Amino acid sequence: MLFKNATIYTMEQDPFIGDFRVNKGVFTEIGKNLEPQNNEDTQDLTGFNVYPGMVEAHCHLGMEETAIGFEGNDLNEITNPITPNMRGIDGCNPMDETVQTALEAGITTVAAGPGSANVIGGTFFAYKTKGNCIDEMTIQNPIAMKAAFGENPKNCYKGKNIDTRMQISALLRETLAKTKEYMMKKEAGKDLDYDQKLEAMIPVIKKEIPLKCHAHRADDMLTAIRIAKEYDIEITLDHATDSQVILDQIKESGFPCICGPSLCHKDKFECANDSFETPNKMYEKGILFAITTDSPFNPQQYLPINAALAHKAGLPENEAIKAITINPAKILHLDNRVGSIKSGKDADFIICTKSLIDLNNTIKNVYINGTKAV
């Protein structure tokens, strides 16, 4: 299928008026003056903008269902602070209406997983927002292991297993150390009892997936960085609310940040400095970052509104759009498939009347894997 005369925002180069071709679910050609081949289906997109499908780097879409109570809440297993064996894919209902609403808004790929009640909460996975079977929608599982610092685990286990930040760090270190020991014995062929939790942590130790660190306060982010260096693991700093005061340390660490949610009430002390100015500070410092809704804390469909407000607070428009397309794809290590319009990548794209972050924009169509989904 050939699409002609669109203003194309590839996220790989400056926008231009041109054409692109889709075949077998991927982009095959992007350029100017492309000619139809053998009665090829052709659409004229004169006057429309085309963007890659948006990517959400941190959410719980489908795991805390809408308009329902505990029956549809599968976000946090608050029975033990160490639950790496929980798998987000097992708690996600793709038929919840929030997934369809996200699709209609142009969010085509999300990373979803457990919440932040536990020090280690379980695995995130990435899926496309079109379908009714989560196994068929999933494009990578696992994609990260959730960890949490600060007020959430302290609050959930107060007077039980955790009272201080020191204990959070101690539990995490203990698990990482036990996993290393378990893995070494396993690789050496020694007899040992199967441990489901430690098995789940092996990909973190091997740096096959990052530890996805819920951290708002600067001291918690620095603790996450400290532990990552001690155990030679990869992490992402999710939320990064107080990052403006430690930008140099974050830059030096090389770890990316996922900023937000900011379009919500500051419901706890560690979110007191939440600001839409933070993404621009990260951009100016040269830190790889994405913008998140952390849905359902912000409805998933408001991802471009979050980017628009970051733009209003100083982030250049193109960088704001990158923060919800190619940047999260890079952070998730999915940029070989999604996040930009490029030959060989999944043909996920949005046809719009205006800028993706213009509140007056209307989405004409959303395509996933080259098929019209909206």
SVG drawing of the C-alpha trace seen along z (x, -y; Angstrom):
<svg xmlns="http://www.w3.org/2000/svg" viewBox="-18 -27 49 59">
<polyline fill="none" stroke="black" stroke-width="0.4" points="0.0,0.0 1.3,-3.5 0.6,-6.7 1.3,-9.9 1.7,-13.6 1.7,-13.5 3.8,-15.7 5.9,-12.8 7.4,-13.1 9.7,-10.1 11.5,-11.0 14.7,-10.0 15.0,-13.2 13.4,-16.6 9.7,-16.4 9.0,-16.6 6.2,-16.3 6.5,-12.9 5.4,-9.3 5.8,-6.0 5.1,-2.4 3.9,0.4 4.1,4.1 3.6,7.2 3.2,5.2 6.4,3.1 7.5,-0.2 9.4,0.7 10.1,-2.7 10.0,-6.3 10.8,-9.2 9.4,-11.5 7.6,-10.9 7.1,-7.2 5.1,-5.6 2.4,-2.9 3.4,0.6 1.1,3.1 -2.3,1.5 -1.1,0.9 -3.7,-0.5 -2.8,-4.2 -4.1,-6.9 -3.6,-10.6 -2.8,-12.2 -2.5,-15.8 -3.0,-18.1 -2.4,-15.4 0.5,-14.8 1.8,-11.3 3.6,-10.2 4.9,-6.9 2.6,-5.2 3.1,-6.5 5.0,-4.4 4.4,-4.3 7.4,-3.3 5.8,-2.8 2.2,-2.0 -0.3,0.5 -2.7,0.5 -5.1,3.4 -4.0,4.3 -6.2,1.9 -9.5,2.1 -11.8,-0.9 -15.1,-1.4 -14.5,1.6 -13.0,2.2 -10.9,5.0 -12.3,7.5 -10.4,5.8 -7.3,4.6 -4.4,6.9 -1.7,4.3 0.1,5.2 0.6,8.5 0.9,7.0 1.7,10.3 5.5,10.2 7.9,7.3 10.0,9.6 7.9,11.0 10.0,11.1 8.2,14.2 5.0,12.2 4.5,11.7 2.6,8.6 1.3,10.5 -0.7,12.7 -2.6,9.8 -3.5,7.9 -6.9,7.8 -6.6,6.4 -10.4,6.3 -10.7,3.6 -12.0,0.4 -8.9,-1.6 -6.8,0.4 -9.2,-0.5 -9.2,-4.1 -5.4,-4.2 -5.5,-2.7 -7.9,-5.3 -5.6,-8.0 -2.7,-6.7 -0.8,-4.8 0.2,-1.7 2.8,-0.1 2.9,-0.1 5.2,1.4 3.0,2.6 3.6,4.4 3.2,4.5 2.9,1.5 5.2,0.2 4.0,1.8 6.9,4.2 10.7,3.7 10.7,6.1 7.3,6.5 7.6,8.7 8.1,8.4 6.9,5.8 6.1,6.8 5.5,4.8 2.4,5.2 0.5,3.6 -2.9,2.2 -4.9,3.9 -6.4,7.4 -8.2,9.5 -5.5,12.0 -2.6,10.7 -0.3,13.5 -0.9,12.5 -0.5,8.7 2.8,9.1 6.0,8.2 8.5,8.8 8.1,10.6 9.8,9.9 11.1,6.4 12.0,5.2 11.9,6.2 10.0,3.8 11.6,2.4 10.5,-0.3 12.1,-2.7 10.8,-5.2 7.3,-5.8 5.3,-3.1 7.0,0.0 7.5,-1.8 3.7,-2.5 2.6,0.9 4.8,2.9 5.0,0.4 5.3,2.3 5.7,5.6 8.7,6.1 9.8,2.5 10.0,-0.7 13.0,-2.5 14.7,-3.1 17.6,-1.1 15.5,2.1 14.3,1.5 17.9,1.4 18.9,4.3 16.1,6.5 17.1,5.6 20.8,6.2 20.0,9.6 18.0,10.7 20.6,9.6 23.4,11.4 21.3,14.6 20.6,14.5 24.2,14.3 25.1,17.2 22.2,19.3 23.1,18.5 26.8,19.4 25.9,22.8 23.4,23.5 25.9,22.7 28.5,24.9 26.1,27.8 25.7,28.1 22.6,29.6 20.3,27.0 16.6,26.6 14.6,24.8 13.8,21.2 11.2,19.5 12.0,16.0 15.7,16.3 15.1,17.8 13.1,14.7 16.0,12.4 18.6,14.1 17.9,12.0 18.5,8.9 21.9,10.2 22.8,11.1 21.8,7.6 19.3,9.0 16.6,6.8 16.9,3.7 15.6,3.2 12.8,0.7 13.2,-1.5 10.3,-3.4 12.0,-6.4 10.7,-10.0 13.1,-11.5 16.7,-12.4 18.1,-10.2 16.1,-7.2 17.4,-7.7 21.0,-7.9 20.4,-4.7 19.2,-3.0 22.2,-4.2 24.5,-3.1 23.1,0.4 23.2,0.7 26.9,0.0 27.5,2.4 25.9,5.3 26.7,4.3 23.1,4.2 21.1,2.0 18.3,-0.2 15.9,-2.9 14.8,-5.7 11.1,-5.8 9.2,-9.0 12.5,-10.8 10.5,-13.6 13.4,-15.3 15.9,-14.8 16.5,-18.5 18.8,-18.6 20.9,-15.6 21.1,-16.0 24.9,-15.8 24.8,-12.5 22.1,-11.0 24.0,-12.1 27.2,-10.5 25.4,-7.3 24.2,-6.8 20.9,-5.5 17.7,-6.8 14.7,-8.4 11.0,-8.1 9.4,-11.3 5.9,-11.6 3.1,-11.3 2.7,-15.1 -0.9,-15.6 -2.2,-14.7 -2.5,-15.7 0.7,-15.6 -0.7,-13.0 2.4,-12.3 5.5,-14.1 8.0,-12.6 6.0,-14.1 6.1,-17.7 8.5,-18.9 6.7,-17.3 7.0,-19.7 6.5,-19.7 9.8,-21.7 11.8,-18.5 11.8,-17.0 13.4,-20.2 16.1,-20.2 16.9,-16.6 16.9,-17.5 19.3,-20.3 21.6,-18.0 21.6,-15.4 19.9,-12.7 17.8,-10.1 14.2,-10.5 10.6,-9.6 7.4,-11.0 4.9,-8.7 1.3,-8.8 1.8,-5.9 -1.7,-5.0 -4.2,-4.7 -2.7,-7.6 -3.2,-9.6 -5.5,-8.1 -3.4,-6.5 -5.0,-8.6 -3.5,-11.7 0.1,-10.8 0.3,-13.5 -1.3,-16.1 1.5,-15.4 4.0,-16.0 2.2,-19.2 2.4,-20.5 6.2,-19.7 6.5,-21.6 4.6,-24.6 7.1,-24.4 10.0,-24.8 10.7,-21.5 11.1,-22.0 8.1,-20.6 10.1,-18.0 11.7,-16.8 8.3,-16.5 7.1,-14.3 10.3,-12.2 9.6,-11.7 6.5,-9.8 7.7,-7.9 11.4,-7.1 12.8,-7.9 10.6,-5.4 11.3,-2.9 15.1,-3.3 14.7,-3.1 12.7,0.2 15.3,1.4 12.4,1.7 13.7,-1.0 14.5,1.7 10.7,2.2 8.7,-0.8 9.0,-4.5 9.8,-5.9 9.0,-5.7 11.8,-3.8 12.2,-1.1 12.1,2.4 10.2,1.2 6.7,2.2 4.2,0.1 2.6,-1.6 1.6,-5.1 -1.0,-7.8 -2.7,-10.1 -3.5,-13.5 -5.0,-16.8 -2.5,-18.9 0.6,-18.4 0.5,-15.3 0.6,-17.5 -1.9,-20.1 -5.0,-19.9 -7.1,-20.6 -5.6,-17.7 -7.9,-15.1 -6.7,-11.6 -8.0,-10.3 -6.6,-6.8 -4.3,-4.6 -2.4,-1.7 -0.7,1.2 1.5,3.6 0.3,2.0 -3.4,2.7 -5.9,0.0 -6.9,0.4 -8.9,-2.8"/>
</svg>
